[in-house]
Amino acid sequence: MGKFVITKRTNGEFQFNLKAGNGQTILTSEGYSTKAAALNGIESVKTNSQDDNRYDRKESSNGKPYFNLKASNGQNIGASEMYESVSARENGIESVKKNAPDADTDDQTA
């Protein structure tokens, strides 16, 4: 089972990572000014992760596939790592869909 891990960046912003059951990070959030905003971001990932249309499939300048997960308003709520292949990116999307809805939250800032 996956989990959301909330941490604090060196600049004071909060962020979260969605980790798969094996501990691998599968989605990283933007920086948030408050913990409450980060928690709202987690709820948005849980909601939007089930809609395939919310995944913006991209390719980096060096040709590596990745994806962004977008909220209903079009705002990015999370980004994946860079993958070696399109099929690996699709597996990453499926992992987010599988892990996000029931993931626990591990607040490491408390």
TORPA-4810 file (N, C-alpha, C, O; in nm, 3 decimals):
<nodes>
NODE_1_0.084_-0.119_0.000_0.000_0.000_0.000_0.088_0.125_0.000_0.191_0.131_0.068_M
NODE_2_0.046_0.223_-0.077_0.124_0.346_-0.087_0.102_0.439_0.030_0.014_0.417_0.113_G
NODE_3_0.185_0.543_0.034_0.166_0.646_0.137_0.218_0.780_0.087_0.311_0.787_0.006_K
NODE_4_0.156_0.885_0.139_0.201_1.021_0.113_0.293_1.061_0.228_0.257_1.047_0.345_F
NODE_5_0.411_1.111_0.195_0.508_1.155_0.295_0.524_1.306_0.282_0.568_1.356_0.178_V
NODE_6_0.487_1.378_0.390_0.500_1.524_0.390_0.633_1.561_0.455_0.665_1.514_0.565_I
NODE_7_0.709_1.645_0.386_0.836_1.694_0.439_0.842_1.846_0.421_0.758_1.906_0.355_T
NODE_8_0.944_1.905_0.483_0.964_2.048_0.470_1.094_2.071_0.395_1.197_2.012_0.427_K
NODE_9_1.089_2.158_0.295_1.208_2.192_0.217_1.296_2.289_0.296_1.253_2.348_0.396_R
NODE_10_1.418_2.306_0.250_1.510_2.397_0.318_1.461_2.541_0.311_1.499_2.623_0.396_T
NODE_11_1.377_2.574_0.212_1.324_2.710_0.202_1.196_2.730_0.285_1.133_2.835_0.279_N
NODE_12_1.159_2.627_0.362_1.043_2.638_0.450_0.913_2.591_0.389_0.812_2.583_0.458_G
NODE_13_0.913_2.560_0.259_0.791_2.511_0.195_0.766_2.365_0.230_0.860_2.289_0.256_E
NODE_14_0.639_2.327_0.228_0.600_2.188_0.249_0.584_2.122_0.113_0.543_2.185_0.016_F
NODE_15_0.616_1.994_0.108_0.592_1.916_-0.013_0.555_1.775_0.029_0.576_1.736_0.144_Q
NODE_16_0.498_1.701_-0.065_0.470_1.560_-0.037_0.518_1.475_-0.153_0.525_1.519_-0.267_F
NODE_17_0.552_1.352_-0.120_0.583_1.249_-0.218_0.483_1.136_-0.199_0.453_1.098_-0.086_N
NODE_18_0.434_1.083_-0.309_0.355_0.960_-0.304_0.452_0.846_-0.328_0.520_0.840_-0.430_L
NODE_19_0.457_0.756_-0.230_0.548_0.642_-0.241_0.466_0.515_-0.261_0.362_0.496_-0.198_K
NODE_20_0.515_0.428_-0.349_0.451_0.298_-0.370_0.480_0.208_-0.251_0.559_0.242_-0.163_A
NODE_21_0.414_0.094_-0.248_0.433_-0.001_-0.140_0.578_-0.043_-0.120_0.618_-0.078_-0.009_G
NODE_22_0.658_-0.039_-0.228_0.799_-0.077_-0.219_0.889_0.040_-0.175_1.011_0.025_-0.168_N
NODE_23_0.827_0.156_-0.146_0.904_0.270_-0.098_0.953_0.363_-0.207_1.011_0.468_-0.177_G
NODE_24_0.932_0.327_-0.334_0.977_0.411_-0.445_0.884_0.531_-0.461_0.762_0.517_-0.457_Q
NODE_25_0.943_0.650_-0.480_0.863_0.770_-0.503_0.805_0.765_-0.644_0.878_0.746_-0.742_T
NODE_26_0.673_0.783_-0.654_0.608_0.777_-0.784_0.546_0.911_-0.824_0.506_0.929_-0.939_I
NODE_27_0.536_1.006_-0.729_0.483_1.139_-0.761_0.536_1.237_-0.657_0.536_1.208_-0.538_L
NODE_28_0.582_1.354_-0.703_0.634_1.459_-0.614_0.553_1.586_-0.637_0.527_1.625_-0.751_T
NODE_29_0.514_1.649_-0.527_0.433_1.771_-0.537_0.518_1.893_-0.560_0.641_1.888_-0.555_S
NODE_30_0.449_2.004_-0.586_0.511_2.135_-0.586_0.535_2.176_-0.441_0.500_2.101_-0.350_E
NODE_31_0.593_2.290_-0.419_0.611_2.342_-0.285_0.486_2.419_-0.241_0.426_2.492_-0.320_G
NODE_32_0.449_2.403_-0.115_0.333_2.471_-0.059_0.378_2.558_0.059_0.468_2.520_0.133_Y
NODE_33_0.315_2.673_0.075_0.354_2.764_0.182_0.304_2.717_0.318_0.362_2.754_0.421_S
NODE_34_0.197_2.637_0.321_0.144_2.588_0.449_0.122_2.437_0.443_0.107_2.379_0.335_T
NODE_35_0.119_2.375_0.559_0.091_2.232_0.566_-0.051_2.205_0.521_-0.078_2.104_0.455_K
NODE_36_-0.144_2.294_0.556_-0.284_2.276_0.515_-0.296_2.271_0.362_-0.373_2.192_0.309_A
NODE_37_-0.221_2.356_0.293_-0.223_2.356_0.147_-0.166_2.224_0.093_-0.218_2.170_-0.005_A
NODE_38_-0.062_2.172_0.156_-0.006_2.043_0.114_-0.109_1.931_0.135_-0.123_1.843_0.050_A
NODE_39_-0.180_1.935_0.247_-0.283_1.834_0.273_-0.395_1.844_0.169_-0.448_1.741_0.126_L
NODE_40_-0.431_1.965_0.129_-0.530_1.982_0.022_-0.478_1.923_-0.108_-0.554_1.864_-0.185_N
NODE_41_-0.347_1.940_-0.133_-0.285_1.881_-0.251_-0.296_1.730_-0.251_-0.321_1.669_-0.355_G
NODE_42_-0.275_1.670_-0.136_-0.288_1.523_-0.123_-0.430_1.480_-0.157_-0.451_1.383_-0.230_I
NODE_43_-0.529_1.552_-0.103_-0.669_1.519_-0.134_-0.696_1.533_-0.283_-0.770_1.453_-0.341_E
NODE_44_-0.637_1.633_-0.346_-0.653_1.653_-0.489_-0.593_1.537_-0.569_-0.650_1.493_-0.668_S
NODE_45_-0.476_1.488_-0.524_-0.415_1.371_-0.591_-0.508_1.250_-0.577_-0.531_1.178_-0.675_V
NODE_46_-0.561_1.228_-0.458_-0.651_1.114_-0.438_-0.771_1.121_-0.531_-0.812_1.020_-0.589_K
NODE_47_-0.826_1.240_-0.546_-0.944_1.260_-0.631_-0.911_1.249_-0.779_-0.978_1.177_-0.853_T
NODE_48_-0.808_1.320_-0.822_-0.778_1.331_-0.965_-0.700_1.213_-1.022_-0.696_1.196_-1.143_N
NODE_49_-0.639_1.133_-0.936_-0.553_1.024_-0.985_-0.631_0.917_-1.061_-0.571_0.841_-1.137_S
NODE_50_-0.762_0.911_-1.042_-0.840_0.806_-1.108_-0.885_0.844_-1.249_-0.937_0.759_-1.322_Q
NODE_51_-0.866_0.969_-1.288_-0.910_1.019_-1.418_-0.790_1.023_-1.513_-0.700_1.105_-1.497_D
NODE_52_-0.789_0.935_-1.612_-0.675_0.927_-1.704_-0.652_1.059_-1.778_-0.539_1.089_-1.817_D
NODE_53_-0.756_1.138_-1.796_-0.741_1.267_-1.865_-0.664_1.369_-1.783_-0.624_1.472_-1.836_N
NODE_54_-0.641_1.343_-1.656_-0.567_1.436_-1.569_-0.416_1.416_-1.579_-0.339_1.493_-1.522_R
NODE_55_-0.373_1.311_-1.651_-0.230_1.284_-1.666_-0.180_1.350_-1.794_-0.225_1.319_-1.904_Y
NODE_56_-0.086_1.440_-1.778_-0.025_1.509_-1.891_0.106_1.437_-1.922_0.206_1.454_-1.853_D
NODE_57_0.103_1.357_-2.027_0.220_1.276_-2.065_0.316_1.365_-2.144_0.278_1.428_-2.243_R
NODE_58_0.441_1.369_-2.099_0.540_1.461_-2.157_0.669_1.387_-2.189_0.686_1.269_-2.158_K
NODE_59_0.759_1.462_-2.255_0.894_1.412_-2.280_0.990_1.526_-2.249_0.970_1.639_-2.292_E
NODE_60_1.095_1.495_-2.174_1.192_1.597_-2.135_1.279_1.634_-2.255_1.275_1.569_-2.360_S
NODE_61_1.359_1.738_-2.238_1.445_1.784_-2.347_1.548_1.678_-2.387_1.598_1.679_-2.500_S
NODE_62_1.579_1.586_-2.295_1.674_1.480_-2.330_1.602_1.351_-2.372_1.664_1.244_-2.378_N
NODE_63_1.471_1.361_-2.400_1.398_1.248_-2.456_1.340_1.151_-2.357_1.285_1.049_-2.397_G
NODE_64_1.350_1.180_-2.228_1.297_1.087_-2.128_1.150_1.117_-2.099_1.114_1.232_-2.074_K
NODE_65_1.065_1.014_-2.104_0.923_1.033_-2.075_0.899_1.060_-1.926_0.970_1.007_-1.840_P
NODE_66_0.797_1.142_-1.898_0.752_1.167_-1.761_0.607_1.213_-1.768_0.553_1.230_-1.877_Y
NODE_67_0.544_1.235_-1.653_0.407_1.286_-1.655_0.386_1.385_-1.541_0.456_1.383_-1.439_F
NODE_68_0.287_1.472_-1.562_0.236_1.560_-1.457_0.092_1.520_-1.432_0.019_1.486_-1.525_N
NODE_69_0.052_1.524_-1.305_-0.088_1.504_-1.269_-0.148_1.641_-1.247_-0.095_1.721_-1.170_L
NODE_70_-0.261_1.668_-1.313_-0.323_1.800_-1.306_-0.456_1.792_-1.233_-0.527_1.691_-1.240_K
NODE_71_-0.490_1.901_-1.163_-0.620_1.914_-1.098_-0.724_1.952_-1.203_-0.690_1.979_-1.318_A
NODE_72_-0.850_1.953_-1.163_-0.957_1.986_-1.258_-0.943_2.128_-1.313_-0.994_2.157_-1.421_S
NODE_73_-0.874_2.217_-1.240_-0.852_2.354_-1.289_-0.729_2.365_-1.379_-0.694_2.475_-1.423_N
NODE_74_-0.663_2.252_-1.407_-0.547_2.251_-1.495_-0.414_2.274_-1.426_-0.309_2.268_-1.490_G
NODE_75_-0.417_2.298_-1.295_-0.293_2.323_-1.220_-0.221_2.192_-1.192_-0.284_2.092_-1.160_Q
NODE_76_-0.086_2.194_-1.205_-0.007_2.076_-1.172_-0.015_2.050_-1.022_0.000_2.141_-0.942_N
NODE_77_-0.041_1.924_-0.985_-0.039_1.886_-0.843_0.070_1.786_-0.813_0.098_1.757_-0.697_I
NODE_78_0.132_1.732_-0.916_0.241_1.639_-0.893_0.312_1.605_-1.022_0.254_1.612_-1.131_G
NODE_79_0.439_1.569_-1.009_0.520_1.531_-1.124_0.589_1.398_-1.096_0.622_1.366_-0.982_A
NODE_80_0.610_1.323_-1.201_0.679_1.194_-1.188_0.828_1.213_-1.202_0.877_1.322_-1.229_S
NODE_81_0.898_1.103_-1.184_1.040_1.099_-1.217_1.053_1.089_-1.369_0.953_1.079_-1.440_E
NODE_82_1.175_1.092_-1.418_1.203_1.068_-1.559_1.215_0.916_-1.578_1.281_0.847_-1.500_M
NODE_83_1.150_0.867_-1.682_1.150_0.723_-1.709_1.237_0.692_-1.830_1.268_0.781_-1.910_Y
NODE_84_1.276_0.567_-1.841_1.360_0.523_-1.953_1.279_0.492_-2.077_1.333_0.490_-2.188_E
NODE_85_1.148_0.468_-2.061_1.065_0.432_-2.176_0.922_0.479_-2.153_0.881_0.509_-2.040_S
NODE_86_0.846_0.485_-2.262_0.705_0.522_-2.253_0.629_0.417_-2.171_0.541_0.453_-2.093_V
NODE_87_0.662_0.291_-2.189_0.592_0.186_-2.113_0.620_0.199_-1.963_0.532_0.173_-1.881_S
NODE_88_0.741_0.237_-1.927_0.772_0.258_-1.785_0.691_0.376_-1.730_0.644_0.371_-1.617_A
NODE_89_0.675_0.482_-1.810_0.592_0.596_-1.768_0.448_0.551_-1.746_0.385_0.590_-1.648_R
NODE_90_0.396_0.469_-1.836_0.258_0.421_-1.823_0.243_0.335_-1.697_0.141_0.341_-1.629_E
NODE_91_0.346_0.257_-1.665_0.344_0.179_-1.541_0.342_0.272_-1.420_0.277_0.242_-1.320_N
NODE_92_0.415_0.385_-1.429_0.415_0.483_-1.320_0.278_0.542_-1.299_0.234_0.560_-1.186_G
NODE_93_0.209_0.575_-1.408_0.073_0.628_-1.399_-0.019_0.525_-1.334_-0.099_0.559_-1.247_I
NODE_94_-0.008_0.400_-1.377_-0.092_0.295_-1.318_-0.063_0.279_-1.169_-0.154_0.252_-1.090_E
NODE_95_0.062_0.296_-1.131_0.100_0.286_-0.990_0.037_0.399_-0.908_-0.008_0.377_-0.796_S
NODE_96_0.033_0.521_-0.964_-0.033_0.632_-0.895_-0.181_0.601_-0.880_-0.238_0.620_-0.773_V
NODE_97_-0.244_0.554_-0.988_-0.387_0.522_-0.983_-0.416_0.417_-0.876_-0.518_0.424_-0.807_K
NODE_98_-0.326_0.321_-0.863_-0.346_0.212_-0.768_-0.319_0.256_-0.624_-0.393_0.219_-0.533_K
NODE_99_-0.213_0.334_-0.604_-0.168_0.365_-0.468_-0.234_0.487_-0.405_-0.253_0.490_-0.283_N
NODE_100_-0.269_0.587_-0.484_-0.313_0.715_-0.427_-0.444_0.710_-0.349_-0.450_0.768_-0.240_A
NODE_101_-0.549_0.645_-0.398_-0.680_0.661_-0.333_-0.683_0.621_-0.186_-0.750_0.687_-0.106_P
NODE_102_-0.614_0.516_-0.148_-0.620_0.465_-0.011_-0.492_0.486_0.068_-0.475_0.430_0.175_D
NODE_103_-0.403_0.569_0.013_-0.272_0.590_0.078_-0.287_0.664_0.210_-0.365_0.759_0.222_A
NODE_104_-0.211_0.620_0.309_-0.203_0.691_0.437_-0.113_0.811_0.420_-0.040_0.822_0.321_D
NODE_105_-0.117_0.903_0.518_-0.031_1.021_0.517_0.067_1.011_0.632_0.028_0.991_0.747_T
NODE_106_0.195_1.025_0.602_0.304_1.023_0.699_0.361_1.164_0.707_0.438_1.205_0.620_D
NODE_107_0.324_1.238_0.810_0.368_1.376_0.826_0.501_1.377_0.901_0.505_1.355_1.022_D
NODE_108_0.609_1.404_0.829_0.742_1.403_0.890_0.783_1.543_0.937_0.899_1.564_0.973_Q
NODE_109_0.689_1.637_0.936_0.719_1.772_0.981_0.671_1.795_1.123_0.704_1.897_1.184_T
NODE_110_0.593_1.703_1.177_0.533_1.722_1.310_0.635_1.706_1.422_0.601_1.719_1.539_A
</nodes>
